Amino acid sequence: MPVALLVRLLLWLWLGGALALGHHGLWGRLPPFGQLALVLALAAGAFSLLHRVPALARWREALDERILLLPHGIRLAGVYLVVRHLEGDLPRAFILAAGLGEACLAALALPLALAPLADDARARATRIWAVASLVNLGLILATLLRLNLQAPLQLRALAELPLSLFPTLVLPLALTGSVLVLQRALRAQG
């Protein structure tokens, strides 16, 4: 089986699992630390597959650094989180990192991937973007945990589709992708 087909199949399976979790409202039934553990486990699983399965590791290494940035466009979902906040479904504390931070990082990733920059300028900008991305993702996870421990009903909207895709698909993919981008940028520097 071609590796690109395997990657697509794995992503479709992940999307199917995330949709099933959202459809059945399973995200909301997890305890706060369980939700955090699920996000981290999904990201770690994806990262591990991309490093431990030889065909996937070769495929990952063959990708241009700019291609690794393009999937971060999905983080524009942060705009939808802001809209849901304005409708009263999500708390302000969650929106600052999850909504605005994600939308800004997505908006920066796309030009960074597509702009005609010199290699050293692109590498420096990519390292800065990847660190900012990981800091924002850490803030999101910390805020998610804090709000769930204080008053879990504040985030009940994340247990239903389409918002349930944010913690079960977007966050783990963003975390995995940001680590891969930073890993590649640091390797190129050293």
N, C-alpha and C positions, 0 to 999 in steps of 0.2 A: 504494500500500500504506500503510495507517495506520502511524504511527510506533510506536505501542505494539506492534503486531504485529512490526514490524521489530526492535525491541529484544528482544522475546521470542525471535524467530528467531535473532538473533545470540547470545543467551545459551544457547540450546539447542545451537547449533553449537559454541560454546566448551565447553559441558559434554561434547558428543560427542568433541571433540578431546582434552579432558583424560582422558576415559574410555579413549580409544584409547591415549594415552600410558601410562596406568597398566596397561592390559591387556597391552601389549607390553613393559612394563618399561623404556621408553625414558628415563624420568627418571634412572634409575640409571646409564645408559650415558653421560650427559653429564658432562664434566669439571666440577669445582667452579665455575669461573668461568662455564661454560656454563649451569649451573643458575641461578646468580644472574642472568645475562643474560636467560634465558628468563622468569623472574618479572618482571624490570623491563621487558622488551619487551612482555609481555602487558599489563601495567599501562599502559605508555606508549601502546600501540595502542588500548586502550579509552578512555583519556583523550583521545587525539588524535581518535578517531572522534566522541566526544561534543562536541568543540570545532570540528572542521573540516567535518563533514557538516551542512549548514544545518538540515535537518529534525531531526536529533538534538540539535543545539545549542538549537533552539527548545524542543524537548521537555524538555531538561535544565533550561533556564531557567524553564520553567513549573512544575516540580516544587517543592512545598513543601519547605523545609529539613528538616522532620521526616520526610518520605518518604525523603530521602537517608540518614537514620540507620537506618531499619528493616532494610535488607538486612544491616546489620552483625550482626544476630542469627545469621547463619551462622557467625560467629566463635565461637559456643558449641561449635563443633567442637573447640575447645581442651580441653574436658572429655574428649573421646575420646582426644586425645593424652596426657592425663594417665593415663588408663586403660591405654593401650598402654605408657606408661613403667612403670607398676606391674607390667605383665606382662613387662617386661624388653626391650621392642622399641625403645625410644627412650632416649637418654641424658638425664640430669638437666639438664645445661646447656641443652639444647634446650627442655625442658619449662618452665623458669622463664619464658621470654618467650613461647614459642609456645603452651604449654598454659594456664598460669595467667593470663598477660597477656591473651591473646585472650579467654578466658572472662570475665575481669573487665570488659574493654572492651565486650564484647557485652552483658553484664549491665547496664552503665551506659548503653549506647546506647538500649536499649528504653524504660526509663523516661524518659530525656531526650526521646525522640520522643513519648511518650504522655502525660506528666505535664502538667497544666494550669499552666504557668509563665507569668509575665509575659514579654513579649517581650525586654526587656533582660536579665533573668535567664537566659532560655533562650539568648540569643545569647552571653552570657559563658560559660555552662556548655558550650555547643557548641564554642566556641573552645578551651576547656581540654581537652575530650574529644578534639577533633581533633588537637591538639598531642601529647597523651599517646598517642593511637593511632599517629601517625606515628613517635614515638620508639620505641614498642614494635615496630612493623613494622621499623624500622631495626635494632633489637636482634636481631630474628628473622633478618633477612637476614645480618647480620654473624656471628651464631652459626652459621647454616647454612653459610656459607662457611668459617668457622674450623674447624668440626668436619669438614667434607668435606676440607679440606686436611690436617688432622692424621690422621684415621682414617676414611675414607669409609664403611667398613662399619658404623660406629655408626648411620648414617642409612639403611641399606639398606631399612628398612621403608617409607620414603617413596617407594620405587620401585614399590610394589605397591598395588593397590586395596585398600581405599578410601583409605588414607593418601596416595596419590599425588595425590588431589584437593586436598590442602592446599596444596602449592606451585604447582600448575598452575591452580587455580581460586580457592580461598579467599584466598590471599595477594595475587594480582594484583587481585582484586575489592576486597579490603579496602584496598589501597594506593590504588587509583583512587577508591574511595568516600571515603576519609579526606581525600584532597587536594581532592575536590569539596566536601566539607562545610566544610573550612577555608577554601577559596576563597570560598564563599558567605558564611560567617560574617565573614570579614574585609571583604568587600565591603559587607555590611550595617553594619559598624562604621564604615567610612570614609565 
